[in-house]
Amino acid sequence: MVRAGRGADFSRSVLVGWTATTGCSAATAAALDVVGDRLAVRIRQPRQPPECFAVSRVAAVFEVPKQRMPERPVFG
C-alpha cells in the first residue's frame, strides 16, 4: 500500500481521491487525466471472470500539482 501525501508539499500540490466499483475483477492500476475542468480516472484490471460472486471496489489517491488542477474540477 502506498501512503499518498506522505512527504507531499501542500503549498504546491493537492490530493485527489476517487472510489468506485470495478465489477468482478480487482483493479491493478489507476491513472488520473485532467482535461479542462474534467478529471477522469482510468483503471486497469484483468478480464472479468464469467462468474461473479463478489463485486470489487477500488480506491485511489493521486498527488497532483496545483497548477494542473482546474479551479472547479468535475469528475466525469
N, C-alpha and C positions, 0 to 999 in steps of 0.2 A: 504494500500500500504506500502510495506517495503522499506525503503531507503537504498539500497545496498551501501556499502562503508562507511556509517556513522560510525565514530569511528574506521575505519579499520587502521591497521598498515601496510602501504605500503612498509615498509622495509622487511616485512615477508609474505605479501600476494599480490595477483593481482585480478582484477575484470575481469570476462569473461562475455560478453554479447552475447545474441542469440535471434533471432526473426524468426518466421515462421507462415504460415497459419496452422490452425488446423481443417479445414473443417467447418462443421456446428454446432459444439458444442465448447464451451469455455473450455480452459484448466483449471484444478483445482489445479494442482501441477506440478512442474518440478524438475528434478534431473540431475546433470552433472556427467558423468562417464569419468574417464581418464584411458586409457589403451594404454601403449606405447606412441606413438606420437598422438594418436587419442583422440579427445574429442567427446563424444556422449551425446546428450540431450534426456532424456526420459520424455515424458509428460503424465500426467493422465488427462483423460477427460471422461465425461459421454457419453453414447451411442449416436450416431448421429441420429437426427430425420429423418423420411422418407422424409420430405420436407425440402428444404434448400432455404432460402430467402436471407441470408447474410452470407458470409464467416467470420469466426472469426480469429483473429491473437493473438499470444502470444509473449510477450517479457519477457525475464528472465535475471537477472544479478546474477552471482554467485561469492562469495568471495572464492578464492582458495589459500591455502598455496603455496608459490613459489616453495618449494621443490617437490610438486606434479605435477607441470606444466612441460611438455616436453619443450626442447629448441626450437623446431619448431612445435608448435601444429597445428593440422589439424582437422577441423570438418568433421565428416563422420563416 
